[in-house]
């Protein structure tokens, strides 16, 4: 398992080598190295979605344009970056930070693939749980999708995902979960009381 992660790490590091400067900039932005970065993130995400809403393209057209933009950036940026970022200016500190960013990407990738694999393996191991989860999840998603505007939902999901790294880095996510646990913990203990140790016998 450790060897597989190391191979994935080396592969991802090699694939993103030409984007390393951009990754460091995004890492600083998403982790709120400056106090005004959350406002920039929210503003950019909001502007992009307002622009998409204003264009009012069909889904197929929008996907095609996004694919075209990604392709142009993927081939065009490495050519331009050679003139913007000089390789000799790349320091050991930046290399270490770049490796940390790659490690975070690999960890997220492993968690996602592991969760997906575990979910689908439950189809044969816990078929009742799988059926109940898929059925309820599909009904809830169908209800939400029919009630709210899909572009607005996508905007909220994108905004939360973009702000999540900064919220986690600043400890806000942990603080929220600690508060929830402090409020809900006593009630959960009443519902599911801890079992007494086997060594302790009652008359």
N, C-alpha and C positions, 0 to 999 in steps of 0.2 A: 504493500500500500504506500509506504514511504517512498519507495523507488518510483512508483507511478506518479506521485505528486511532484517529485523532483524532475521527472521527464516532462510533465505538463508545464512546470515552472520554466524550464529551459526553452521549451517550445514557444510559450507565450512571450517570454522575454525576447526571443529572437524575432517573433512575428511583429512585435510592437516597438522594435528598436528604433525605427524611423520616426515614431510618434512620441519618443520619450520626453521631449521638452513640453509637448502639449499635455501629456499625462501629468507631469509635475505641476503645470499651471492649473489644470482641472482639479488635481488633488488638493492644492492650496485653496482653490475656490470652494469646492464642495465641503471642505472641512473648516471653512470659515476662519481662515488665518487673519482676516480683517473683520471688524465688527459690521461693516456695511455689505459684506458679501451675501448674506441672506437676501437683502433687498435686491441686489443685482440678479441673483438666481431667480427669485420670484418675478422680477420685472421681465427678464429675458423669456422665461417660460410663458408668462402671460402674453407678451407681445407676439410670440410665435403662434400661439393658439388663436389669438384675435386675428392675426394675418391669415391663418388657415381658414378660420370661419368666414372672413371677408371674401376670400377667393371662392369659397363654396364649390370646390372641385368634387367630382365623384370620388369614391374610395379607390377605384382602380387607377384613375389619373393621379391621385395623390401618392399612392404607393409607387407608381412608375416614376414620378418626379423625385421622390425620396431616394429610390434606387439609383437614379441618374446622378443625383447630388453626391451620394456616398461613393459612387464609382469615380466621379471626377475628383473628389477629395482624396480618395485612396491612391490614385495615380498621380495627381497633380501636386499634392502637398510635399511628398518626399523630394521632388525636384526643386520646389521653391525653398524648402527648409534649409537646403545646403547653403543658400545665400543669406538666410536670416540667422541661423544658429551655426556658429563655427564649431566643428568637432574639437578643436584644441581648447575651447573654452569650457568644455565639459569637465567638471571636477569630481574627485572621489566622493565628496559629500553628496553631490547630485546623483552619482551612481548608486550609492547606498539607499538614498531616498527612492530612486527609481525601482530598485529591487524590492523595497518594502511595498510599493504600490503594486508591483507585479504579484507579490505574495498575497496581497489582499484580493486581487482579482482571481487568483487561483483558488483561494479559500472560498470565495463566493461561488465560483464555478463548481467546486466539489460539493458544496452544501446543496446547491440547486439540483445537480445531477443525482446526488444521494437521496434527496427528498422525493424526486420524481421516481427513482428506482424503487424506493421503499413504498411509495403510494401504489404503484402498479403491482408490486410483489404481493401486496395485501389482497389482491384479487383472488389469488389461489390460497393464501394462508388464512385470511380473514374475510371471506366472501361477503358475509352479512354486513360487516363494517364498511367494506368497499361499496356495496350497493347502496347502503344508507347515505354514505358521504356523497357519492356522485349524484344520487337522486335529489337530496336536499340542496346540495350546491347548485345543481342545474336549475332547480325551481327558484332559488333565491336570486341567482344571476339573471334568469329570465324576467323575474319581477322587477329587479332594479333596472335592467336594460329597457323595459317597456315603460317605466315610470319617469326616468331621468334622461336628459339629452346625452347621447353617447359621447359626443365631443367634449361636453362638460365633465363627464366621468373620467375620460381619458386625461383631461387637463388636471383634475384633482390627483389622479394616480401618478402622473408625471411629476407634479409639484411635490408630492409627498416623497417620492423616490429621490428627487433632486435634493431635497432638504434633509433627508434621513442621515446621510453621512455626517453632516454638521451637527445634527441633533445628538447623534451617538457620540461624536468626538467631544462635545461639550458636556456630556453626562446627563442631558435632558431626558433621553429615553429611559435611562436607568432610574432617574428620579421619579418619573411618571409611574413606572412599574413598581417601584418601592412604595409609592403612595397608594396605588391600587391594592398591592399586597397587604399594606397596613390596614386598609379599610375592609377588604374582603377576606383577609386571612382568618380572623376570629369566626366568621360565619362558616367558612369552609371547614374549620376544625370541628364545629358543632355538627356539621353534616357528615363529616368523615373523621370521627375521633380516632386518635392514635391508639393502636393496640398495645396492651400492657406487655412487657417482656415476658417471655415464656418461663423464666426463672422465678417470676413473682407469682405466687399462688394465693388465691383468696379462699377463705373458709366459706 
